[in-house]
Amino acid sequence: MQDINRNIGQTLKRIRAEKGWSLDQTSKQTGVSKAMLGQIERGESSPTVATLWKIAGGFHISLSTLIEPAQEQEAGYQEADIRIRSAEQLRRRPAQDSMLVASLFPYEDSVGFEMYELTLLPGYERIAEPHESGVTEHVVVLSGCLELLVNGQWRELKQGDAIRFAADKPHGYRNLNEQPAVFHDVIHYQHQKSEC
Ligand code: MN
């Protein structure tokens, strides 16, 4: 069994226990079937990035919380407020999916965002569930050609193009070209400030 599947399974189990959610309730919140959730928890299934994103959404946690084991979230060179991370080392390919994910900067409350390097292999297409209210995504294309579905319209982005959009509505990502499309995605969460 791949380490990544075991880690995801353990993390899911822990988060579900913390919330006190049954498999039933978790299935309703995430839109992922009970059977699939059980398989993931037992490490018997390799969930795709799309499934992981659904689970993260249902729990209102970031994707990086699910795919990066705690010790790896702390990996990398760290000194005072400097953090150096390597996409090369972090790139993951859950379920041998055609989307690769490198969690460059996992979500932290202090900054309110997370940053990924995402790679879409040729032919990849995904319509994403809306994120929580107030979430924005900032996408910058590093190489290849990416199409983003925003406000019901597919928009082509080339190397160096950047777009920001409200990600609390349905949106999508696809690569219809022969080359991988690689981009940075900064997902910004707007949390309610707690009243003093
Ligand atoms: Mn999204």
Boltz pocket constraint, residues with backbone or C-beta under 6 A from the ligand:
constraints:
  - pocket:
      binder: B
      contacts: [[A, 128], [A, 129], [A, 131], [A, 137], [A, 167], [A, 171]]
      max_distance: 6.0
